[in-house]
Amino acid sequence: MANGSVSAPSGADGGASVTVVTGGASGIGEATARLLVERGGRVAIADIQDDRGDALARELGERYRGDVAMYLHCDVTAEPDVAGAVDAAVARWGRLDGMFNNAGIVGAVGPLERTPVQEWDFTIAVLLRSVFLGMKHAARVMKPAGRGAIVSTSSVAGVMGGLGPHAYAAAKTAVVGLTRNAAAELGAYGIRVNAIAPGRVATPLVATLHTLGSGEETPDPDQLAQTRETLAQKSPLAGRACLPEDIAAAAVWLLGEESGYISGQTIAVDGGLTTGSPPAAQAGSHRFAQRVPLIREAGRRGL
């Protein structure tokens, strides 16, 4: 295994893996595309950020001196685009080993009574319909091959309440359920289906939220240094912000053979956030962190 303890996924014949990564031009998707190629795989970067996607594919090809990456304009809410991304990867490299349904947005933000239904529907389309489409068209190719791995990006907001806007949380929760159901169907065809629930990750999407919350009129998705610092201060792990590379490592592991008997699971990569851990800066502030005498029936104390 090259450059670490987790190898890139490979096909049944041991050849270079082929993975489609939606939202692959930035953030978690970019980090995953880089790691897949670094570890010997080939990647189809599917996104609507054409300049960034083209530049990333060219950079990877030049750095690794080969036909290792391509960029595809892909609106993940449009079925022809998602189907076309899968077909383009197969046409170019002859196989599809992995599908990472990762594209995402923050979407509709605000109280229920002030959320426009059009914003709700668009958010659900980007965050949930896209995952369904990715699973559908990956399965179309993977079933005849009798192998493959599908990974989708959920969120801690999909496994715990109060951690995201309403439409975002609803969609990310649905991704968890869809992952279980797809795994139940596709396991018989040798296809594993899993999800990742990231915590607060230093990505352009999260930077946008943080600059919006700071009162700036124009949110800045590129204020990553400031976002990393803020997240490190709020992290349950002292001084440790979650980076896109942390999620990429989990995604590559779930796409690869090291996780070959894992399916239908959602793995939280959150530093312990969903355990109820407080920020490390508030060490000792956990509700049950202080010693008190044993509490028993009717409020009596002690043995």
FIGU-556330 format. One line per 2 residues: number of its first residue (from 0); their letters; for each residue z negated, y negated, x negated of N, C-alpha, C. Coordinates in pm, whole numbers, plus 32768, in hexadecimal, padded with zeros to 4 digits. Atoms other than C-alpha are relative to their C-alpha. Layout:
N
NUM = A = Z,Y,X,Z,Y,X,Z,Y,X; ... .
This chain:
303
0 = MA = 8000,8077,7FAC,8000,8000,8000,8000,7F84,7FA8; 7FEE,8076,8056,806E,7EB2,7F70,7FAB,7F8C,802F .
2 = NG = 8041,8081,7FE7,7FA0,7D76,7F57,7F91,8006,8069; 806F,7FFD,7FA3,7E75,7DE8,801D,7FE7,808A,8035 .
4 = SV = 802A,7F7E,7FCE,7DD3,7EFF,80DF,804B,8029,807D; 7FB4,7FE2,7F87,7EBE,7EEF,820B,8094,7FF5,7FE0 .
6 = SA = 7F72,8003,801C,802B,7F4A,81E8,804C,7FD1,807B; 7FAB,8022,7F8F,8148,7ED1,82C0,8022,807E,804B .
8 = PS = 7FD7,7F8A,7FB5,81AA,7FBC,83D9,8084,8034,7FCD; 7F82,7FC5,802A,82BF,80AC,8387,802F,8061,806A .
10 = GA = 7FC9,7FA4,7FA0,83A6,818A,844E,7FE2,8090,7FDC; 801A,7F73,8015,8397,8300,846C,803E,8032,7F7F .
12 = DG = 7FBE,7FD4,807B,8484,831F,8344,7FCA,7FB8,7F85; 803B,8046,8071,83AB,8240,826B,804D,7F85,7FD5 .
14 = GA = 7FB2,8076,8024,84B0,812A,8264,7FB8,7F80,8022; 803D,8082,7FE6,8467,7FB8,8278,7FF2,7FE9,8096 .
16 = SV = 8019,801A,7F73,83CC,7F58,83C2,8051,7F89,8030; 7FBF,8071,7FC0,8479,7E6C,84B4,7FA6,7FD3,8073 .
18 = TV = 805A,8035,7F9B,839E,7D8B,8589,8036,7F7E,8037; 7FE3,807F,7FBF,83EB,7C79,8683,7F7C,7FB7,8014 .
20 = VT = 8078,8052,7FF0,82E8,7B61,867B,8024,7F86,8053; 7FE7,8078,7FB0,82F1,7A67,8798,7F9C,7F94,7FD7 .
22 = GG = 8053,806C,8034,8267,7912,8746,7FEE,800C,7F6A; 800B,7FDE,808D,82B1,7972,85E1,8018,7F8F,7F9F .
24 = AS = 7FDE,806E,805A,8307,781B,8558,7F88,7FB2,7FCE; 8076,804B,802B,81A5,7795,8537,7F82,804C,8024 .
26 = GI = 8082,7FCA,7FDC,8035,77E9,8549,7FF1,8094,7FE4; 8019,7F71,800D,7FD3,7954,857F,8083,804C,7FEC .
28 = GE = 7F80,7FBC,800C,813D,79C0,85A9,803C,7FF2,7F75; 7FCB,8016,8087,81A9,7924,8460,7FB2,8052,7F99 .
30 = AT = 8052,7FB4,805F,8084,79C0,83A5,801F,8095,8009; 7FE2,7F72,7FEE,80D9,7B14,8439,8089,8021,7FC8 .
32 = AR = 7F7B,7FE9,8037,824A,7AF6,83E3,7FFB,8006,7F68; 800C,8002,8092,81F0,7A9E,827D,7FBF,8081,7FCD .
34 = LL = 8047,7F89,802F,80FF,7BC2,825D,8053,807E,8011; 7FA9,7F8C,7FEC,81F3,7CBD,82F0,8068,800C,7F92 .
36 = VE = 7F98,7FFE,8067,8301,7C5A,81F8,7FC1,801A,7F77; 8046,7FEC,807F,820A,7C49,80D6,7FE4,8094,7FE9 .
38 = RG = 8023,7F73,800D,81B1,7DB3,811E,8076,805D,801B; 7F8A,7FAA,8001,8313,7E31,812A,804C,800B,8081 .
40 = GR = 7FBD,7FF6,7F7F,837C,7DFB,8292,806E,7F99,8012; 7F9C,8062,7FD6,8493,7D3E,833E,7FD3,7FC4,8084 .
42 = VA = 8037,8043,7F8B,844D,7C3F,844B,8069,7FA7,8042; 7FB0,805A,7FAE,850A,7B93,8562,7FA2,7F98,8039 .
44 = IA = 8056,806F,7FD6,8467,7A40,859A,803D,7FC3,807E; 7FCD,8030,7F80,8493,79E2,8708,7FAC,7F8A,802E .
46 = DI = 804B,807A,7FE2,8434,787F,8768,8061,7F99,8039; 7FAB,8070,7FD6,84B5,7736,87F7,7FF7,7F8D,7F9C .
48 = QD = 800A,8065,8069,8453,766F,86C0,806C,801E,7F97; 7F8D,7FD5,804E,85AB,768D,8626,7FF8,7FD9,7F6D .
50 = DR = 8005,802C,808C,8578,75BF,84EA,7F9B,8051,7FB0; 8068,7FB5,8047,8434,766C,848C,8026,8093,7FF2 .
52 = GD = 7FDB,7F72,8004,84B6,77C6,84E5,806E,801C,7F9C; 7F92,7FF1,8062,85F9,779D,8420,7FCD,7FF4,7F72 .
54 = AL = 8034,8016,8087,853D,7716,82F4,7FAC,8076,7FD1; 8054,7F8F,8025,8444,7835,82F8,8054,807B,7FDF .
56 = AR = 7FAA,7F8B,801A,8552,7941,830F,8049,7FF1,7F7B; 7FBB,8017,8080,8613,78A2,81EE,7FA0,8010,7F8B .
58 = EL = 8063,7FF7,806C,84D9,7881,811B,7FDE,8091,7FE0; 8024,7F74,8016,847C,79EF,814D,8072,804D,7FBF .
60 = GE = 7F8D,7FBD,803D,85DB,7A63,80FB,8010,7FDF,7F6E; 7FF3,802A,808C,85E2,7998,7FBB,7F8E,8036,7FAA .
62 = RY = 8073,7FD4,804E,8485,79F6,7F4D,8006,8095,7FE2; 8000,7F6F,8012,84B4,7B6B,7F81,808B,8038,7FE4 .
64 = RG = 7F7A,7FDE,802D,8626,7B69,7F29,803E,8074,804F; 7FC4,7F97,7FAF,86A4,7C34,804A,800D,7FD7,8092 .
66 = DV = 7FED,8014,7F71,86FA,7C50,81B8,7F80,802A,8047; 8084,7FDB,7FCF,8591,7C48,8227,7FD5,7FB3,807C .
68 = AM = 802C,8052,7F90,8580,7B3D,8335,8078,7FBB,8040; 7F9E,8052,7FB9,8650,7A92,843E,7FB8,7FB1,806B .
70 = YL = 8038,8053,7F96,860B,797F,8537,8058,8008,807B; 7FB9,7FFB,7F80,8668,7993,86A6,7FC1,7F9B,805F .
72 = HC = 8034,805A,7F98,8648,787B,87A5,7FDE,8055,807A; 802C,7FA9,7F93,857E,791F,88B9,7F9C,7FB8,8058 .
74 = DV = 805C,8031,7F99,84E5,788B,89F3,7FBF,807C,803C; 8040,7F83,7FD8,83E4,7999,8A3A,7FEB,800D,8096 .
76 = TA = 8009,7FF5,7F6F,83E0,7946,8BAD,8084,802F,803D; 7F7B,7FDB,7FD0,8552,79A1,8BC9,8021,808F,7FD4 .
78 = EP = 7FE8,7F75,8022,859F,7B13,8BDA,807A,8015,7FA6; 7F8E,7FEB,805B,86FB,7AFA,8B3C,7FDF,7FDE,7F6F .
80 = DV = 8025,8025,8089,8662,7A4E,8A0C,7FAC,806C,7FBE; 8057,7F99,8039,8555,7B56,89DA,804E,8080,7FE8 .
82 = AG = 7FAC,7F8A,8012,8649,7C73,8A13,805E,7FED,7F8B; 7FA3,801C,806C,873A,7BCB,8923,7FBE,8007,7F77 .
84 = AV = 8047,7FF9,8080,8632,7BAE,8812,7FED,8090,7FD4; 8010,7F71,801E,85E8,7D22,8826,8086,803C,7FD6 .
86 = DA = 7F7D,7FC6,801E,8759,7D7B,882B,8037,7FD0,7F7A; 7FCF,8036,807F,87A7,7C95,8705,7FBD,8045,7F8A .
88 = AV = 8048,7FBB,806B,869A,7D39,8630,8037,808D,7FEC; 7FCA,7F78,8008,871F,7E95,8682,808D,7FFF,7FC9 .
90 = AR = 7F75,8007,802F,8887,7E2C,8648,8005,7FE5,7F6A; 7FFD,8024,808E,8834,7D9B,84F2,7FC5,806C,7FA6 .
92 = WG = 8049,7FA5,8058,8742,7E9F,846F,7FF7,8090,8034; 7FF3,7F77,7FCF,877C,7FD0,854B,7F86,803E,803D .
94 = RL = 807C,7FC4,7FCC,861C,7FF9,85D2,7FA3,7F93,8032; 806D,805B,7FDD,84EC,7F58,8670,7F7F,8051,7FF8 .
96 = DG = 807F,7FBA,8012,8397,7FCB,85F7,7F8B,7FB6,803F; 8070,804E,7FCE,82BA,7EAE,866B,802C,7F8A,8053 .
98 = MF = 7FEB,8077,7FAC,82A7,7D9E,8772,7F7B,7FB5,8005; 8078,8052,7FFB,81A9,7C85,874E,8018,7F8E,8063 .
100 = NN = 7FF4,8065,7F97,8194,7BBC,8891,7F95,7F95,7FE7; 8062,805F,8034,80F0,7A89,8801,8016,7F72,8031 .
102 = AG = 7FE3,808A,7FDB,8198,794E,8889,7F99,7FCC,8064; 8063,8036,7FA5,80A4,7868,8935,7FFB,7F69,8001 .
104 = IV = 801A,808E,7FF1,8043,770F,89AD,7F72,7FF0,8036; 807F,801B,7FBD,7F03,766A,8A26,8016,8002,8096 .
106 = GA = 7FDF,8001,7F72,7FA3,7628,8B76,7FB0,7F9C,8050; 8042,805C,7FA3,7F03,7585,8CA4,7F6C,7FF2,7FDB .
108 = VG = 808B,801D,8023,7DB5,74DD,8C5C,7FC4,7FA7,806D; 8043,8054,7FA0,7CBE,7452,8D58,7FBA,804F,806C .
110 = PL = 8047,7FBB,7F94,7BE8,74A3,8E87,8061,803D,8064; 7FAA,7FB6,7FA3,7C73,7590,8F8D,8046,7FA4,8063 .
112 = ER = 7FC8,8050,7F93,7CA4,7488,9099,8067,7F9A,7FCF; 7FA0,8060,8036,7D74,73AE,8FAF,806E,8042,7FAE .
114 = TP = 7F9A,7FB9,804D,7E52,74BC,8F18,8080,800D,8053; 7F82,7FF3,7FB6,7FBE,7499,8F8A,8032,8091,7FFB .
116 = VQ = 7FD5,7F75,7FFC,804C,75E6,8FFA,8075,8019,7FA2; 7F8F,7FEF,805C,8186,75A8,8F2C,7FCE,8019,7F71 .
118 = EW = 8038,7FEB,8085,80B1,758F,8DF0,7FBE,808A,7FF7; 803C,7F79,7FFC,7FF2,76C9,8E56,806D,806A,7FEC .
120 = DF = 7F95,7F9B,8006,8135,778D,8E8A,8042,8004,7F76; 7FC1,8003,8084,81CC,771A,8D3F,7FA4,8040,7F98 .
122 = TI = 805F,7FC6,805E,808F,7778,8C82,7FFF,8098,800B; 8000,7F6F,7FEB,808A,78D3,8D1D,8082,803D,7FCD .
124 = AV = 7F7F,7FCC,8030,81FB,78FE,8CCC,8001,800F,7F68; 7FFE,7FFC,8092,81CD,78AB,8B5B,7F9E,8068,7FCA .
126 = LL = 806B,7FAD,8039,808B,796E,8B2A,7FFB,808F,8036; 8009,7F7B,7FC6,80B6,7A9B,8C10,8088,803F,801A .
128 = RS = 7F7B,7FC8,7FE8,821C,7AC7,8C85,8042,8026,7F7B; 7FC3,7FE5,8082,8286,7AB5,8B18,7FCF,8084,7FC6 .
130 = VF = 8037,7F81,8032,819F,7BD7,8ABF,803E,8075,804C; 7FBD,7F98,7FB1,8229,7CA6,8BDD,808F,8016,7FD0 .
132 = LG = 7F76,7FF3,802C,838C,7C5C,8B6B,8009,8040,7F76; 8001,7FC3,8084,833B,7CB2,8A03,7FE4,8094,8006 .
134 = MK = 801F,7F71,7FEF,829D,7DFB,8A6A,8075,804A,803F; 7F92,7FBF,7FB9,83BB,7E4A,8B56,8073,8020,7FA2 .
136 = HA = 7F88,7FEA,8052,84D0,7E1F,8A59,7FE2,804A,7F7F; 8026,7FAA,8070,8411,7EB4,8937,7FFE,8092,802E .
138 = AR = 8007,7F77,7FCC,83CF,7FE8,8A0E,808C,8039,8017; 7F76,7FD3,7FE8,8540,7FFA,8A69,803D,803E,7F83 .
140 = VM = 7FC9,7FCF,807F,8592,802F,88FA,7FA7,806D,7FC3; 805D,7FA4,8041,8459,80E7,8889,7FF7,8087,8045 .
142 = KP = 800B,7F80,7FBA,8452,81F2,8998,8064,8068,7FCE; 7FA1,7F9C,8034,8594,829D,8929,7FE3,8029,7F70 .
144 = AG = 8020,7FE1,808C,851D,828A,87C0,7F82,8055,7FF3; 807A,7FB2,8002,83D1,832A,8818,7F95,7FCA,7FA4 .
146 = RG = 8062,803C,805B,8306,8236,8748,8001,7F69,8013; 8005,8092,7FFE,8298,80CD,872A,7F73,7FCE,8019 .
148 = AI = 8081,8040,7FE8,8176,7FDC,8740,8018,7F75,8039; 7FF8,8082,7FBE,814D,7EB1,8825,7F77,7FBF,7FF7 .
150 = VS = 807C,804C,8008,8045,7DA8,87E4,8016,7F7B,8046; 7FF5,8080,7FBA,8003,7C77,88BC,7F85,7FAB,7FE0 .
152 = TS = 806E,805D,8019,7F2F,7B43,8885,7FBD,7FDA,8083; 8054,802E,7F92,7E1D,7B1C,8987,7FAB,7F8E,7FC9 .
154 = SV = 8059,806A,802E,7CEF,7A3D,893F,7F72,8026,8023; 808A,7FEF,7FD3,7B76,7A37,8949,7FEF,7FCA,808D .
156 = AG = 8003,8034,7F77,7BB9,796F,8A87,802B,8069,8064; 7FD8,7F92,7FA8,7C48,7AB3,8B12,7F96,806C,800F .
158 = VM = 806A,7F9B,7FF7,7B08,7B79,8ADC,7F78,7FC2,801E; 807F,8045,7FE7,79FA,7A71,8B18,801D,7F7C,8046 .
160 = GG = 7FE7,8079,7FB2,79E4,7955,8C10,7FDA,7F81,7FB7; 8026,8083,8031,79D9,77E5,8BBD,8036,7FD9,7F79 .
162 = LG = 7FCE,801C,8086,7A9E,77F0,8A78,808E,7FCA,7FFE; 7F79,8037,7FFA,7BEB,7768,8AF0,801C,7FC5,8088 .
164 = PH = 7FD9,8035,7F7E,7C9A,76A9,8C06,801E,8071,8063; 7FF6,7F98,7F98,7CC2,7762,8D51,807E,8056,7FF6 .
166 = AY = 7F83,7FB3,8002,7E30,77C6,8D3F,8009,8051,7F80; 8000,7FBB,8081,7E0F,7822,8BCF,7FA8,807B,8007 .
168 = AA = 805E,7F91,7FF8,7CDF,78FC,8C11,8034,806D,805D; 7FCB,7F9D,7FA1,7D84,79A3,8D3D,806F,8052,7FC0 .
170 = AK = 7F91,7FBA,8040,7EBD,79F8,8C78,7FCF,805C,7F91; 8030,7FB0,8070,7E00,7A74,8B47,7FAD,8078,802F .
172 = TA = 8046,7F8E,7FC5,7D21,7B4E,8C22,8064,8067,8033; 7F99,7FA5,7FCE,7E57,7BE1,8CC4,8044,804B,7F8E .
174 = VV = 7FC5,7FBB,8073,7EE4,7C33,8B6B,7FAB,8079,7FDA; 8058,7F8F,801E,7DB3,7D11,8B31,801A,8073,8061 .
176 = GL = 7FE5,7F98,7F9D,7DF3,7DCD,8C76,8089,803D,7FF0; 7F78,7FCE,8012,7F67,7DEA,8C3B,8008,8059,7F85 .
178 = TR = 8003,7FAE,8079,7F22,7E71,8ADF,7FCD,808C,801F; 8036,7F7C,7FDB,7E4D,7F8A,8B6F,8065,8050,8050 .
180 = NA = 7FA2,7FB9,7FAA,7F4D,7FE1,8C78,807B,802E,7FB4; 7F8A,7FDC,804E,8073,7FDC,8B89,7FE0,8073,7FA0 .
182 = AA = 8028,7F93,8058,7FB4,80B8,8A96,7FFA,8084,804C; 800A,7F86,7FB0,7F74,81B2,8BAE,808A,803C,801D .
184 = EL = 7F78,7FCE,7FE7,80EA,81CA,8BF4,8045,802C,7F7F; 7FA7,7FEF,8073,817D,81B6,8A99,7FCC,8062,7F97 .
186 = GA = 8035,7FA0,8060,8095,829C,89D8,804B,8083,7FFF; 7FB5,7F82,7FF5,815B,83C7,8A55,8083,7FFA,7FB4 .
188 = YG = 7F83,8012,804B,8286,8338,899A,7FE5,7FDE,7F6D; 8021,801D,808B,81CE,8308,8851,7FF1,7F6D,7FE1 .
190 = IR = 800A,8091,8011,81A2,8192,8888,7F71,7FD4,8019; 8087,8036,7FF2,8055,80E7,884F,8007,7F6D,802C .
192 = VN = 8003,8089,7FCB,7FF9,7FA4,8903,7F72,7FCA,7FF2; 8083,803D,8016,7EDA,7EC3,8899,800A,7F68,8009 .
194 = AI = 8005,8092,7FFA,7E6C,7D59,88A9,7F97,7FCD,7F9F; 8060,8046,8054,7DB2,7C63,87CE,7FC9,7F8A,804F .
196 = AP = 8040,8073,7FC0,7CB8,7B66,8855,7FCB,7FA3,7F94; 8030,805D,8067,7CA5,7A4E,8754,7F95,7FA3,8036 .
198 = GR = 805B,806D,7FDE,7B86,795C,8752,8044,7F7C,7FE4; 7FC8,8084,801F,7BB6,77F4,86EA,8042,8006,7F77 .
200 = VA = 7FB2,7FEF,807A,7CCB,7801,85E5,803C,7F7A,7FD6; 7FC8,807E,8032,7D41,76E3,8509,8099,8006,8002 .
202 = TP = 7F70,8000,7FEC,7EA3,76D2,8595,802A,7F78,8037; 7FD3,807D,7FC2,7F7D,75AF,860A,7FD6,7FF3,8091 .
204 = LV = 8029,8004,7F74,7F26,760D,8771,7F70,7FD0,800D; 808E,8026,7FFA,7DB0,75EF,8733,7FEE,7F72,7FCA .
206 = AT = 8007,8089,8033,7DE4,74B3,8663,8025,7F9C,806C; 7FD9,8056,7F90,7E90,741D,8792,7F8A,7FEA,805E .
208 = LH = 8074,800C,7FA8,7D5F,7467,8868,7F93,7FAA,7FC2; 806C,8049,8041,7C6F,73DA,8768,801E,7F6B,7FF7 .
210 = TL = 7FDF,808D,8008,7D2B,7294,8739,8002,7FC2,808C; 8005,8031,7F77,7D4D,7274,88B3,7F70,7FE5,8029 .
212 = GS = 808E,800F,7FDF,7BD6,72A6,88D6,7FBF,7F8C,7FB8; 8039,806F,804B,7B97,7198,87D3,8027,7F79,803A .
214 = GE = 7FDA,807C,7FBE,7C36,7097,88B8,8080,7FC3,7FD0; 7F82,8037,8031,7D7A,7066,87FA,8069,8004,806E .
216 = ET = 7F9B,8008,7F98,7E99,6FF9,88D9,806D,8068,7FEC; 7F98,7F9F,801E,7F92,70DB,8829,7FC4,8071,7FAD .
218 = PD = 8038,7F90,804A,7F07,7232,87C9,8057,8025,7F89; 7FB7,7FE2,807B,7F67,7299,8669,7FEF,8092,7FDB .
220 = PD = 800C,7F71,801E,7FB3,740D,8637,7FF9,801E,7F6B; 7FFF,7FE8,8090,7FC5,73DF,84BD,7F80,7FD6,7FBA .
222 = QL = 8081,8024,803D,7E5E,736C,8486,7FAF,807F,7FE5; 803C,7F7D,8014,7E07,74C6,8406,7F85,7FFB,7FA7 .
224 = AQ = 8073,8008,805A,7D1A,7463,82EE,7F83,7FD6,804D; 8070,802E,7FB0,7C3B,73A5,83DF,7FD4,806B,8062 .
226 = TR = 8021,7F96,7FA0,7C50,74C1,84DA,7FB5,8071,7FBC; 8046,7F97,8049,7BEA,75C2,83D4,7F6F,7FD9,7FE6 .
228 = ET = 8087,802E,801D,7ABE,74F0,8376,7FA8,8005,807D; 804B,8000,7F82,7A52,74C8,84E0,7FDE,808E,802B .
230 = LA = 8016,7F75,7FD6,7A7C,763B,852B,7F9B,8045,7FA4; 8060,7FC5,805C,79BA,769C,83F3,7F71,7FD8,8025 .
232 = QK = 8084,802F,7FD8,7896,75C8,846D,7FCF,8044,807F; 8024,7FC2,7F81,789F,7670,85C3,7FFF,8098,7FFB .
234 = SP = 7FEF,7F70,800A,78DA,77D0,8545,7F7B,804B,7FFF; 8076,7FAC,800D,77D9,78E7,8574,7FED,8032,7F71 .
236 = LA = 8007,7FD6,808C,782A,7945,840A,7FF8,7F84,7FA8; 801E,807B,8049,779B,7841,831E,8076,7FD1,7FAB .
238 = GR = 7F99,803F,804F,78A8,7759,8296,8088,8041,8008; 7F86,7FAE,7FFD,79C1,7842,8303,804E,7FE5,8080 .
240 = AC = 7FA5,8013,7F8E,7AD5,77C6,83E9,805C,8079,800C; 7F9B,7F97,7FEC,7BC1,78C5,8481,808A,7FC5,7FE2 .
242 = LP = 7F7C,802E,8028,7D1A,78A0,83E7,806D,8058,803D; 7F93,7FAD,7FCD,7E6E,7918,8462,800F,8084,7FB4 .
244 = ED = 7FF5,7F86,8051,7E6B,7A13,8344,7F9E,806C,802C; 805F,7F9E,7FCD,7D37,7AB9,83DC,8039,804C,8076 .
246 = IA = 7FC3,7FBF,7F8B,7DF2,7AFE,851E,8079,8051,7FD5; 7F8C,7FB8,8033,7F2B,7B63,8461,7FD8,8087,7FC7 .
248 = AA = 802E,7F81,803B,7E67,7C6B,83A2,7FE0,8066,806D; 801E,7FA5,7F92,7DEB,7CFE,84EA,807F,802F,8045 .
250 = AV = 7F83,7FDC,7FBE,7F47,7CF6,8582,804D,8067,7FAE; 7FB7,7FA3,8055,7FE8,7DA4,8458,7FBB,8087,7FFE .
252 = WL = 804A,7F82,7FFA,7ED5,7EA9,845E,801E,804C,8082; 7FE5,7FBF,7F80,7F0C,7EEF,85D0,8091,802D,800C .
254 = LG = 7F73,7FD7,7FFE,8084,7F03,8598,8019,8077,7FA5; 7FE9,7F9B,8066,8059,7FF9,8479,7FBC,8085,801B .
256 = EE = 8031,7F78,7FEF,7FFD,8165,844D,7F6B,800E,7FE7; 8090,7FF7,8015,7E9A,811D,83D9,7FB3,7FFE,8084 .
258 = SG = 803F,8003,7F7A,7E4B,80DE,8549,8046,8061,805E; 7FA7,7FA8,7FB6,7F23,8201,85B8,7FC6,804A,8077 .
260 = YI = 803A,7FBE,7F8A,7E2A,828F,86B3,7FB5,7F9D,8058; 803E,8069,7FAF,7DC6,8145,8753,8067,7FCC,8062 .
262 = SG = 7FA6,8035,7F9A,7E66,80DF,889B,7FAF,7FD6,807A; 8041,8033,7F88,7E06,801A,89D0,7F88,7FA7,7FE6 .
264 = QT = 8078,804C,8026,7D05,7F4A,8913,801F,7F6C,7FED; 7FFA,808E,8021,7CC4,7DD7,88F5,7F94,7FE5,7F98 .
266 = IA = 805B,8014,806F,7C27,7D7D,87A8,7FE6,7F6B,7FEE; 8024,808C,8014,7B6A,7C35,878E,7FF6,7FE2,7F6B .
268 = VD = 800A,8032,808A,7B9C,7B7F,8644,7FC7,7F74,800D; 8041,807D,7FD5,7A9E,7A6F,8683,7F80,7FDF,7FB4 .
270 = GG = 8079,801E,804D,7989,7A79,857E,7F7F,801F,804A; 8077,7FE1,7FB2,789B,7AFA,8688,7FEA,7FA3,8075 .
272 = LT = 8010,8062,7F94,78D5,79E3,8786,7FDF,8043,8084; 8013,7FC0,7F7E,78E8,7AD1,88AF,7F83,8056,8006 .
274 = TG = 8083,7FBE,7FFA,779D,7B72,884D,7F95,7F9F,802E; 8063,8066,7FE1,76F3,7A2C,88A6,7FC4,7FC0,7F86 .
276 = SP = 8035,8039,807B,76BB,79D1,873B,800D,7F68,8001; 7FF6,8093,800A,7669,785E,870F,8046,7FDB,7F7F .
278 = PA = 7FCB,802D,8080,770F,7790,8600,7F9B,8018,7F90; 805B,7FE5,8070,7682,77EB,84AC,7FAC,7F87,7FDD .
280 = AQ = 804B,807A,801D,761A,7680,8485,7F82,7FF4,8056; 8074,8000,7FA7,7523,76C2,85A1,7FB1,8080,7FF0 .
282 = AG = 8047,7F82,801A,748A,77F5,84FE,7F72,7FF8,8036; 8085,7FFC,7FC5,7350,7859,85B7,7FF9,7FC8,808C .
284 = SH = 8001,803D,7F7C,73BB,77AF,86F9,8025,8062,806F; 7FDF,7F9C,7F9C,7423,78F1,87A6,7F8B,8010,8061 .
286 = RF = 8065,7FFD,7F96,7369,791E,88EE,7F8D,805F,7FDF; 8068,7F9B,801B,72AD,7A50,886F,7FDD,8007,7F6B .
288 = AQ = 8015,8000,8091,728C,79E9,8701,7F6D,7FF4,7FD9; 808D,8015,8020,7118,7998,8714,7FAA,8074,802E .
290 = RV = 805C,7F94,7FE1,7004,7A99,870F,7F9C,7FD6,806B; 8067,8013,7F9A,6F2F,7AAD,884C,7FC3,8089,801D .
292 = PL = 803B,7F7E,7FDD,6E3E,7BBD,88C2,8057,8049,8067; 7FB4,7FAD,7FA3,6EDC,7CDC,8981,7FEA,7FD3,8090 .
294 = IR = 8007,802C,7F74,6F2F,7C80,8AE7,800F,807B,8058; 7FFC,7F89,7FAB,6EE7,7D83,8BF2,7FF9,7FD9,8094 .
296 = EA = 7FFB,8017,7F71,6EBE,7DA2,8D6B,7FB0,7F86,802A; 8044,8074,7FC4,6E61,7C6E,8E35,7FDB,7F96,7F99 .
298 = GR = 8018,8067,8062,6E71,7B97,8CFE,7F8C,8019,7FA1; 806E,7FE0,805C,6D52,7C46,8C4E,8035,800C,7F71 .
300 = RG = 7FD7,7FFF,808C,6D5C,7C37,8AD2,7FB3,8069,7FB3; 8040,7FA7,805F,6D10,7D30,89C2,7FFF,8091,802E .
302 = L = 8006,7F70,7FE4,6CE0,7EA9,89B0,7F83,8020,8053 .
